[in-house]
Amino acid sequence: MSSYPPPPPPPGPRYAQSAAYDRRAWKMQRRMAKAQAQAMRAQLRMQRRSLRRGSIVGPLILLALGVVLLLDQTGRLSWPQTLEWYARWWPAVLIVAGVILLAEWLLDQQRREGPGQPRTTHVLGAGMVLLLILLACVGWSARWTESGTAWKDRYFGHDLGGLDRVFGESHESDDAVSASFPQGATLVVHDPWGAVTVTGTSDDGQVHVSVHKEVYAWRDSDAEAREQQMQPTFSTQGSNLMLDVRGVEQGQADLTIEMPRTGALSVSADHGDVHVSELHAPVTIAARFGDLDVSGIDGSVMAHVNNDDSSITVRSVTGPFTLAGRAGDISVSNINGAVMLQGDFFGATHVEQVEGPVRFETSRTRFATARVDGELDVESGDLQANQLLGPVTLTTHDRTIELDDVAGPVQVSNRNGAVSVTSAAPLGPVDITNQHGSVDLGVPGNSGFVVDAQARNGDLENDFDLQTQGDDDQHWLSGTVGSGGPKVRVVTSDGDITIRKSIEAPVPPTPPAPPKITVKPRAPEKPVAAPRPKAPRAPKVAQPSTAPGAAAASAKAPRVAPAPQAAGPATL
């Protein structure tokens, strides 16, 4: 019979002596767990990869590239035309690729392999992603090419055939040529590379040209040869006197021209500034890259510029002025004729003192008025004008509009910006439509008109004791002020309407005096006081006469004296 209590068990291992063994066991366990986790991740990765399906975007891109290259090899396409087309439409590649990927994703969401099975997905490979990035870079670069050559001319000279401009030396020289200018002819100037300055200061019936040449070359002989090729040449074509400068690689020619004041002018400059002044004839200018400065022209001015950074300055012109194309900052002042600005302008536009109609048309804004006696400023987000003669029409968006001292009809349409209009006597019809912005309208306090104002999600206030009606979201105001008259209509949303009394001075009914065209005085050898001895002869015509018409004859005598007009070649 066993004893009670039972004997103690045999002594076990000493824990103090097995600590190293425990550490090794834990390390082995951690390594096994880590290896098991890595194996599971690898298995999941392989499973996901097995569920991936290649996108059809890659094969379509390769197919399109192959077709383009094949057409080029067979002569059906030309690379300049292809690059020009691709520079305009290259974002369509990304749009088509995105649409295809979106359609494939929708199909993956709707299709299942089986109950509890993961979905298959279509993915775009890394190689196709790099190819799309490359195509985007090529398209972005091609937009500067302009048929594959303009960006080279702009940044590296006329071509990339040599590195003379980078490593060669600059060679400069001056020369002068002259030619007789036929009566009633037009001087046509073409300078592909260099600035052109034209003044109407020649009084000998000739065209005088001073040319400053600058050539980059490694050797003096090459520089001399290029300078000879850049020599200006005259030729006659019909009634036009042609002045041409040959384009030479790594060289430019700056022209300073003096021509008869009464001759017409046409300038074509590809790369260089154009300055024209003191002419009494029409002027036409075509400039691709460069600034434009025109002043003192008694005639019409037409300009076409194609550079986002070009600065345009036109002042003291008695005829109409027209500007088309792309430009940066524009300043127009003292124009007797109409002003037309049409294109895309990326800087500040300033118009001042224009006697004729003014039209400003871009892809964002359309503005027209009958006359500008004050100023008109158009910047990136603001349009401000004062002393305008209507009818005034403005259609734009995302601008803050401020029109002060406007006489005549006004029609404004805007969104995402505040509108402020102050009308002057005589008050004309006013029609203002705005979205997501307030409207502030000032009308002469003693004027009669019929008002119709509506504000949605905004308040409506007036200084004419008219009652506002409406509810929380919609407010409207209608009624007759004074004896009635023109209709004033104001509609806006998400903004307030304020109709207040203004005390602006009325615009003068007659246009102000025409601007003076300042030109340089004539040479000292031709004194302007020579006609003065003829002035005393005028009274002699009226003194012997004692007839009843003597008083009338004596009244006309001051008009015979030509001294004040003959002495004034400095102003027109």
C-alpha positions as CSV (number, residue, x, y, z in Angstrom):
1,M,0.0,0.0,0.0
2,S,1.3,3.2,-1.0
3,S,2.3,5.7,1.5
4,Y,0.6,8.9,2.2
5,P,1.4,11.5,1.4
6,P,3.0,10.5,-2.0
7,P,6.7,11.1,-2.4
8,P,7.8,14.3,-4.1
9,P,8.5,14.2,-7.7
10,P,12.1,14.0,-8.9
11,P,13.9,17.2,-9.1
12,G,13.3,19.1,-12.4
13,P,15.8,21.3,-14.3
14,R,17.1,24.3,-12.7
15,Y,15.5,27.4,-14.2
16,A,18.4,29.6,-13.3
17,Q,20.7,27.3,-15.4
18,S,18.2,27.2,-18.4
19,A,17.9,31.0,-19.1
20,A,20.2,30.8,-22.2
21,Y,18.1,27.9,-23.5
22,D,14.9,30.0,-23.1
23,R,16.4,32.9,-25.0
24,R,17.5,30.7,-27.9
25,A,14.0,29.2,-28.0
26,W,12.3,32.6,-28.1
27,K,14.7,33.7,-30.9
28,M,13.9,30.6,-32.9
29,Q,10.2,31.2,-32.4
30,R,10.5,34.9,-33.6
31,R,12.5,33.8,-36.7
32,M,9.9,31.2,-37.6
33,A,7.1,33.7,-37.1
34,K,8.9,36.3,-39.3
35,A,9.6,33.7,-42.0
36,Q,5.9,32.7,-41.9
37,A,4.8,36.3,-42.3
38,Q,7.1,36.8,-45.2
39,A,5.8,33.7,-46.8
40,M,2.2,34.9,-46.4
41,R,3.0,38.3,-47.9
42,A,4.7,36.7,-50.9
43,Q,1.8,34.4,-51.3
44,L,-0.7,37.4,-51.2
45,R,1.5,39.3,-53.6
46,M,1.6,36.5,-56.1
47,Q,-2.2,36.1,-55.7
48,R,-2.8,39.7,-56.5
49,R,-0.5,39.6,-59.4
50,S,-2.3,36.6,-60.8
51,L,-5.5,38.6,-60.6
52,R,-4.1,41.6,-62.6
53,R,-5.0,42.1,-66.2
54,G,-3.1,44.4,-68.5
55,S,-4.9,47.5,-69.8
56,I,-5.7,48.0,-73.4
57,V,-4.2,51.5,-73.2
58,G,-0.7,50.4,-73.9
59,P,-1.4,48.4,-77.1
60,L,-3.6,51.3,-78.4
61,I,-0.8,53.8,-77.9
62,L,1.8,51.6,-79.6
63,L,-0.6,51.0,-82.5
64,A,-1.1,54.7,-82.9
65,L,2.6,55.4,-82.8
66,G,3.2,52.7,-85.4
67,V,0.6,54.1,-87.7
68,V,2.1,57.6,-87.5
69,L,5.6,56.3,-88.2
70,L,4.4,54.2,-91.1
71,L,2.6,57.2,-92.7
72,D,5.8,59.3,-92.2
73,Q,7.9,56.6,-93.9
74,T,5.6,56.4,-96.8
75,G,5.5,60.2,-97.3
76,R,1.8,60.6,-96.3
77,L,2.7,62.8,-93.3
78,S,5.2,65.6,-92.7
79,W,6.8,66.0,-89.4
80,P,6.3,69.8,-89.1
81,Q,2.6,69.5,-89.7
82,T,2.3,66.5,-87.4
83,L,4.1,68.4,-84.6
84,E,2.0,71.4,-85.1
85,W,-1.2,69.3,-84.8
86,Y,0.1,67.4,-81.8
87,A,1.1,70.6,-80.0
88,R,-2.5,71.7,-80.1
89,W,-4.3,68.4,-79.3
90,W,-1.8,66.4,-77.2
91,P,-4.0,66.5,-74.0
92,A,-6.5,64.3,-75.9
93,V,-4.1,61.4,-75.4
94,L,-4.4,61.6,-71.7
95,I,-8.2,62.1,-71.9
96,V,-8.6,59.0,-74.1
97,A,-6.3,56.9,-71.8
98,G,-8.3,58.1,-68.7
99,V,-11.6,57.2,-70.3
100,I,-10.4,53.7,-71.2
101,L,-9.0,53.1,-67.7
102,L,-12.3,54.3,-66.1
103,A,-14.3,52.0,-68.3
104,E,-12.1,49.0,-67.4
105,W,-12.5,49.8,-63.7
106,L,-16.3,49.8,-64.0
107,L,-16.1,46.4,-65.7
108,D,-13.9,45.1,-62.9
109,Q,-16.4,46.3,-60.3
110,Q,-19.3,44.4,-62.0
111,R,-17.5,41.2,-62.8
112,R,-16.6,38.5,-60.2
113,E,-14.8,35.3,-60.7
114,G,-16.9,33.3,-58.2
115,P,-18.5,33.3,-54.8
116,G,-16.0,34.6,-52.3
117,Q,-13.3,35.1,-54.9
118,P,-11.5,38.4,-55.3
119,R,-12.0,40.5,-58.4
120,T,-9.7,40.8,-61.2
121,T,-8.3,44.3,-62.0
122,H,-6.9,46.0,-65.1
123,V,-3.7,47.9,-64.4
124,L,-1.4,50.1,-66.5
125,G,2.2,48.9,-66.5
126,A,5.1,51.0,-65.5
127,G,6.4,51.2,-69.0
128,M,3.1,52.6,-70.3
129,V,3.1,55.2,-67.5
130,L,6.6,56.4,-68.5
131,L,5.5,56.5,-72.2
132,L,2.5,58.7,-71.3
133,I,4.8,61.0,-69.3
134,L,7.1,61.2,-72.3
135,L,4.2,61.9,-74.7
136,A,3.0,64.7,-72.4
137,C,6.5,66.2,-72.2
138,V,6.8,66.1,-76.0
139,G,3.4,67.8,-76.4
140,W,4.2,70.5,-73.9
141,S,7.5,71.2,-75.7
142,A,5.9,71.1,-79.1
143,R,3.5,74.0,-78.2
144,W,6.5,76.3,-78.4
145,T,7.7,75.1,-81.8
146,E,5.2,76.9,-84.1
147,S,5.8,74.4,-86.9
148,G,9.1,73.2,-85.4
149,T,11.2,76.3,-85.8
150,A,10.1,79.3,-83.7
151,W,11.3,78.1,-80.4
152,K,14.8,77.6,-81.9
153,D,14.8,81.1,-83.2
154,R,13.6,82.6,-80.0
155,Y,16.1,81.0,-77.6
156,F,19.1,79.9,-79.8
157,G,19.2,82.2,-82.8
158,H,18.1,81.3,-86.3
159,D,18.9,77.6,-86.0
160,L,20.7,75.0,-84.0
161,G,23.3,74.3,-86.7
162,G,26.1,76.0,-84.9
163,L,27.2,77.2,-81.4
164,D,28.5,80.5,-82.6
165,R,26.2,82.5,-80.3
166,V,27.3,80.4,-77.3
167,F,31.0,80.1,-77.9
168,G,31.8,82.7,-80.6
169,E,32.7,86.3,-80.4
170,S,30.4,89.3,-81.0
171,H,31.3,91.4,-84.1
172,E,29.6,94.7,-84.5
173,S,29.6,97.2,-87.4
174,D,27.6,100.2,-88.7
175,D,26.6,101.1,-92.2
176,A,24.1,103.5,-94.0
177,V,22.1,103.4,-97.2
178,S,19.7,105.8,-98.9
179,A,17.1,105.7,-101.7
180,S,14.7,108.1,-103.3
181,F,11.2,107.9,-102.1
182,P,8.5,108.2,-104.8
183,Q,5.6,110.5,-104.3
184,G,2.6,108.7,-102.8
185,A,4.5,105.4,-102.3
186,T,4.5,103.1,-99.3
187,L,7.7,102.1,-97.5
188,V,7.6,98.3,-96.8
189,V,10.3,97.2,-94.2
190,H,11.1,93.6,-93.5
191,D,13.7,92.8,-90.8
192,P,13.6,89.2,-89.6
193,W,16.0,89.8,-86.7
194,G,16.5,93.2,-85.1
195,A,14.8,96.4,-83.9
196,V,13.2,98.9,-86.3
197,T,12.9,102.6,-85.6
198,V,11.2,104.8,-88.1
199,T,10.7,108.6,-87.9
200,G,9.2,111.0,-90.4
201,T,12.1,113.5,-90.2
202,S,13.5,113.3,-93.8
203,D,12.9,116.5,-95.7
204,D,14.9,115.8,-98.9
205,G,12.5,113.2,-100.4
206,Q,14.8,110.3,-99.6
207,V,14.8,107.4,-97.2
208,H,17.9,107.3,-95.0
209,V,18.7,104.0,-93.3
210,S,21.4,103.5,-90.6
211,V,22.0,99.9,-89.7
212,H,23.8,98.5,-86.7
213,K,24.9,94.9,-87.3
214,E,25.8,92.3,-84.7
215,V,27.2,88.9,-85.6
216,Y,28.4,86.0,-83.6
217,A,31.2,84.0,-85.2
218,W,34.5,82.2,-84.3
219,R,36.4,83.7,-87.2
220,D,36.6,87.3,-88.5
221,S,36.2,86.1,-92.1
222,D,32.9,84.4,-91.2
223,A,31.7,87.5,-89.4
224,E,32.5,89.8,-92.4
225,A,30.7,87.5,-94.8
226,R,27.6,87.4,-92.6
227,E,27.7,91.2,-92.2
228,Q,27.7,91.6,-96.0
229,Q,24.7,89.3,-96.3
230,M,22.8,91.5,-93.8
231,Q,23.3,94.7,-95.8
232,P,19.8,96.4,-96.3
233,T,18.7,96.5,-99.9
234,F,16.1,98.6,-101.7
235,S,13.7,97.5,-104.5
236,T,10.6,98.7,-106.1
237,Q,7.4,96.6,-106.3
238,G,4.5,98.5,-107.9
239,S,4.0,101.7,-105.9
240,N,5.9,100.3,-102.9
241,L,9.5,100.9,-102.0
242,M,10.8,97.7,-100.4
243,L,13.5,97.6,-97.8
244,D,14.7,94.1,-97.0
245,V,17.3,92.7,-94.6
246,R,18.3,89.1,-95.2
247,G,18.1,86.8,-92.3
248,V,21.5,85.4,-91.3
249,E,22.2,82.8,-88.7
250,Q,23.6,84.1,-85.4
251,G,23.2,87.7,-86.5
252,Q,20.8,90.7,-86.1
253,A,20.5,94.1,-87.7
254,D,19.0,97.1,-85.9
255,L,17.5,99.6,-88.4
256,T,17.1,103.4,-87.8
257,I,15.1,104.9,-90.7
258,E,14.3,108.5,-91.6
259,M,11.6,108.9,-94.3
260,P,9.4,111.7,-95.6
261,R,6.6,112.5,-93.2
262,T,3.8,112.1,-95.7
263,G,4.8,108.6,-96.8
264,A,2.8,105.5,-95.7
265,L,4.7,102.8,-93.8
266,S,4.4,99.0,-93.4
267,V,6.8,97.2,-91.0
268,S,7.3,93.5,-90.6
269,A,9.6,92.5,-87.7
270,D,9.9,88.9,-86.4
271,H,12.3,89.4,-83.5
272,G,12.8,92.9,-82.3
273,D,11.1,96.1,-81.0
274,V,9.4,98.5,-83.4
275,H,9.3,102.3,-82.8
276,V,7.4,104.6,-85.2
277,S,6.8,108.3,-84.8
278,E,6.1,111.6,-86.6
279,L,4.3,110.3,-89.7
280,H,1.3,111.9,-91.5
281,A,0.1,108.7,-93.2
282,P,-1.3,105.3,-92.4
283,V,1.0,102.8,-90.5
284,T,0.8,99.0,-90.5
285,I,3.0,96.9,-88.2
286,A,3.3,93.2,-87.9
287,A,5.6,92.0,-85.0
288,R,6.0,88.5,-83.6
289,F,8.3,89.0,-80.7
290,G,9.0,92.5,-79.5
291,D,7.6,95.7,-78.0
292,L,5.7,98.3,-80.0
293,D,5.9,102.1,-79.5
294,V,3.9,104.4,-81.8
295,S,3.4,108.1,-81.4
296,G,2.6,111.2,-83.4
297,I,0.7,109.6,-86.3
298,D,-1.7,111.6,-88.4
299,G,-3.5,108.6,-89.9
300,S,-4.7,105.1,-89.1
301,V,-2.5,102.6,-87.2
302,M,-2.9,98.8,-87.5
303,A,-0.8,96.4,-85.5
304,H,-0.6,92.7,-85.1
305,V,1.5,91.3,-82.3
306,N,2.0,87.6,-81.3
307,N,3.9,87.6,-78.0
308,D,2.4,87.3,-74.5
309,D,5.1,89.5,-73.0
310,S,5.1,92.3,-75.6
311,S,4.5,95.8,-74.4
312,I,2.3,98.1,-76.6
313,T,2.3,101.9,-76.3
314,V,0.3,104.0,-78.7
315,R,-0.3,107.7,-78.2
316,S,-1.2,110.9,-80.2
317,V,-2.9,109.3,-83.2
318,T,-5.5,111.2,-85.2
319,G,-6.9,108.2,-87.0
320,P,-8.3,104.8,-85.8
321,F,-6.1,102.3,-84.0
322,T,-6.5,98.5,-84.3
323,L,-4.6,95.9,-82.4
324,A,-5.0,92.1,-82.9
325,G,-3.2,89.0,-81.6
326,R,-1.5,88.3,-78.3
327,A,0.2,90.9,-76.1
328,G,1.1,91.8,-72.5
329,D,0.8,95.4,-71.2
330,I,-1.1,97.9,-73.4
331,S,-1.3,101.6,-73.1
332,V,-3.4,103.7,-75.5
333,S,-3.9,107.5,-75.1
334,N,-4.9,110.5,-77.1
335,I,-6.6,108.9,-80.0
336,N,-9.0,110.8,-82.3
337,G,-10.4,107.8,-84.1
338,A,-11.9,104.5,-83.1
339,V,-9.9,102.0,-81.0
340,M,-10.2,98.2,-81.5
341,L,-8.4,95.8,-79.2
342,Q,-9.0,92.2,-80.1
343,G,-7.1,89.1,-79.0
344,D,-5.7,87.6,-75.8
345,F,-4.0,90.1,-73.5
346,F,-2.0,88.9,-70.5
347,G,-1.1,92.2,-68.8
348,A,-2.7,95.5,-67.8
349,T,-4.6,97.5,-70.4
350,H,-4.9,101.3,-70.1
351,V,-7.0,103.4,-72.4
352,E,-7.2,107.2,-72.0
353,Q,-8.8,110.1,-74.0
354,V,-10.3,108.4,-77.0
355,E,-12.6,110.5,-79.3
356,G,-14.1,107.6,-81.2
357,P,-15.7,104.3,-80.2
358,V,-13.7,101.8,-78.1
359,R,-14.0,98.1,-78.4
360,F,-12.1,95.6,-76.1
361,E,-12.7,92.0,-77.0
362,T,-10.9,88.9,-75.5
363,S,-11.9,85.4,-74.8
364,R,-13.1,86.6,-71.4
365,T,-14.4,90.1,-71.8
366,R,-16.3,92.1,-74.3
367,F,-16.5,95.9,-73.7
368,A,-17.7,98.7,-76.0
369,T,-18.4,102.4,-75.5
370,A,-19.0,105.4,-77.8
371,R,-16.2,107.5,-76.2
372,V,-13.7,107.6,-73.4
373,D,-13.2,111.0,-72.0
374,G,-11.5,109.6,-68.9
375,E,-9.7,106.3,-68.4
376,L,-10.3,102.6,-68.8
377,D,-8.1,100.1,-66.9
378,V,-8.4,96.3,-67.4
379,E,-6.3,94.0,-65.3
380,S,-6.5,90.4,-64.3
381,G,-9.4,90.7,-61.9
382,D,-10.6,94.3,-62.2
383,L,-12.2,96.5,-64.8
384,Q,-12.4,100.2,-63.9
385,A,-13.5,103.1,-66.1
386,N,-14.7,106.7,-65.7
387,Q,-16.2,109.4,-67.9
388,L,-17.7,107.2,-70.5
389,L,-20.3,108.1,-73.2
390,G,-22.8,105.4,-73.9
391,P,-24.1,103.2,-75.1
392,V,-21.8,101.1,-72.9
393,T,-22.0,97.3,-73.1
394,L,-19.9,94.9,-71.0
395,T,-20.0,91.1,-70.9
396,T,-17.4,89.4,-68.7
397,H,-17.0,87.1,-65.7
398,D,-14.8,86.7,-62.6
399,R,-14.2,90.5,-62.4
400,T,-14.8,93.4,-60.1
401,I,-16.4,96.1,-62.2
402,E,-16.4,99.8,-61.4
403,L,-17.9,102.3,-64.0
404,D,-18.1,105.9,-62.9
405,D,-19.6,108.9,-64.6
406,V,-21.3,107.1,-67.4
407,A,-23.8,109.0,-69.6
408,G,-26.2,107.2,-71.8
409,P,-27.4,103.5,-71.9
410,V,-25.5,100.9,-69.9
411,Q,-25.7,97.1,-70.2
412,V,-23.6,95.0,-67.9
413,S,-23.4,91.2,-67.5
414,N,-21.1,89.6,-65.0
415,R,-20.7,86.7,-62.6
416,N,-18.5,86.0,-59.6
417,G,-17.7,89.6,-58.9
418,A,-19.1,92.9,-57.6
419,V,-20.5,95.5,-60.0
420,S,-20.6,99.3,-59.3
421,V,-22.0,101.7,-61.8
422,T,-22.5,105.5,-61.4
423,S,-24.6,107.1,-64.1
424,A,-24.4,110.7,-65.1
425,A,-26.9,113.0,-66.7
426,P,-28.5,112.4,-69.1
427,L,-29.6,109.1,-67.6
428,G,-30.2,106.3,-70.2
429,P,-31.6,102.8,-69.8
430,V,-29.6,100.6,-67.4
431,D,-29.6,96.8,-67.5
432,I,-27.3,95.0,-65.0
433,T,-27.3,91.2,-64.6
434,N,-24.9,89.7,-62.0
435,Q,-24.4,86.3,-60.5
436,H,-22.8,85.6,-57.1
437,G,-22.0,89.3,-56.5
438,S,-23.4,92.5,-55.2
439,V,-24.6,95.5,-57.4
440,D,-24.2,99.2,-56.5
441,L,-26.0,101.6,-58.8
442,G,-25.9,105.4,-58.6
443,V,-28.3,107.5,-60.6
444,P,-28.7,111.3,-60.7
445,G,-31.1,112.3,-57.9
446,N,-33.2,114.6,-60.0
447,S,-33.8,112.1,-62.8
448,G,-37.0,110.2,-63.4
449,F,-36.9,106.5,-64.3
450,V,-38.8,103.2,-63.9
451,V,-37.0,100.7,-61.7
452,D,-37.2,96.9,-61.6
453,A,-34.7,95.2,-59.2
454,Q,-34.6,91.6,-58.0
455,A,-32.1,90.1,-55.5
456,R,-32.0,86.4,-54.7
457,N,-30.3,85.5,-51.4
458,G,-29.5,89.1,-50.7
459,D,-30.9,92.5,-49.5
460,L,-32.2,95.4,-51.5
461,E,-31.8,99.0,-50.5
462,N,-32.6,102.4,-52.2
463,D,-32.6,106.1,-51.6
464,F,-35.9,106.9,-53.4
465,D,-38.4,105.8,-50.7
466,L,-39.5,102.8,-52.7
467,Q,-40.9,99.8,-50.8
468,T,-39.1,96.5,-51.0
469,Q,-41.1,93.3,-51.3
470,G,-40.3,89.6,-51.0
471,D,-39.5,86.8,-48.5
472,D,-36.3,85.4,-47.0
473,D,-34.7,84.3,-50.3
474,Q,-36.2,86.6,-52.9
475,H,-36.5,90.4,-52.8
476,W,-37.8,92.7,-55.5
477,L,-38.4,96.4,-56.0
478,S,-40.5,98.0,-58.7
479,G,-41.9,101.5,-59.2
480,T,-41.6,104.9,-60.8
481,V,-39.3,107.6,-59.6
482,G,-40.2,111.2,-60.4
483,S,-42.1,111.6,-63.7
484,G,-40.7,108.3,-65.1
485,G,-38.3,107.8,-67.9
486,P,-35.7,105.2,-68.9
487,K,-36.0,101.7,-67.4
488,V,-33.5,100.7,-64.8
489,R,-33.3,96.9,-64.4
490,V,-31.0,95.2,-61.9
491,V,-30.9,91.5,-61.2
492,T,-28.4,89.6,-59.0
493,S,-28.1,86.4,-57.0
494,D,-26.1,85.8,-53.8
495,G,-25.5,89.5,-53.3
496,D,-27.1,92.8,-52.3
497,I,-28.5,95.5,-54.5
498,T,-28.1,99.2,-53.6
499,I,-29.7,102.0,-55.7
500,R,-28.5,105.4,-54.5
501,K,-28.5,109.0,-55.5
502,S,-25.4,110.2,-57.2
503,I,-24.0,113.7,-57.7
504,E,-21.6,113.0,-60.5
505,A,-21.0,115.9,-63.0
506,P,-22.5,115.3,-66.4
507,V,-20.4,114.3,-69.4
508,P,-19.9,117.2,-71.8
509,P,-22.3,116.9,-74.7
510,T,-19.5,117.9,-77.2
511,P,-16.2,116.1,-77.5
512,P,-13.2,117.9,-76.0
513,A,-10.4,119.4,-78.0
514,P,-8.5,116.9,-80.2
515,P,-5.2,115.8,-78.7
516,K,-2.1,117.6,-80.0
517,I,0.5,115.5,-81.9
518,T,3.9,116.5,-80.8
519,V,6.7,116.2,-83.4
520,K,10.2,117.3,-83.5
521,P,10.9,120.9,-84.8
522,R,12.5,121.3,-88.2
523,A,16.1,122.1,-88.8
524,P,17.4,125.6,-87.7
525,E,18.3,126.5,-91.3
526,K,14.6,126.9,-92.1
527,P,13.3,129.7,-89.9
528,V,9.6,129.6,-89.2
529,A,9.3,133.4,-88.9
530,A,9.8,134.0,-92.7
531,P,6.1,134.4,-93.5
532,R,5.6,137.3,-90.9
533,P,6.3,140.1,-93.4
534,K,3.1,139.1,-95.2
535,A,0.9,139.9,-92.2
536,P,0.8,143.7,-92.7
537,R,-0.6,143.3,-96.2
538,A,-3.9,142.2,-94.9
539,P,-5.0,145.6,-93.6
540,K,-4.0,147.2,-96.9
541,V,-6.8,145.3,-98.7
542,A,-9.4,146.7,-96.4
543,Q,-8.2,150.3,-96.0
544,P,-9.0,151.7,-99.5
545,S,-12.5,150.4,-99.5
546,T,-15.2,152.7,-98.2
547,A,-18.1,150.7,-99.5
548,P,-20.7,149.2,-97.1
549,G,-18.9,145.9,-97.3
550,A,-15.7,147.3,-95.9
551,A,-16.5,146.2,-92.5
552,A,-16.9,142.6,-93.7
553,A,-13.7,142.8,-95.7
554,S,-11.8,144.0,-92.6
555,A,-13.3,141.2,-90.5
556,K,-11.9,138.6,-92.9
557,A,-8.5,140.1,-92.9
558,P,-7.2,138.2,-89.9
559,R,-7.9,134.9,-91.7
560,V,-5.5,135.8,-94.5
561,A,-2.5,136.0,-92.3
562,P,-0.8,132.6,-92.4
563,A,1.8,133.2,-89.7
564,P,0.3,131.3,-86.8
565,Q,-0.3,128.2,-89.0
566,A,3.0,128.3,-90.9
567,A,5.0,128.5,-87.7
568,G,3.4,125.4,-86.3
569,P,5.0,122.2,-87.7
570,A,5.4,121.1,-84.1
571,T,1.6,120.6,-83.6
572,L,-1.3,119.6,-85.8
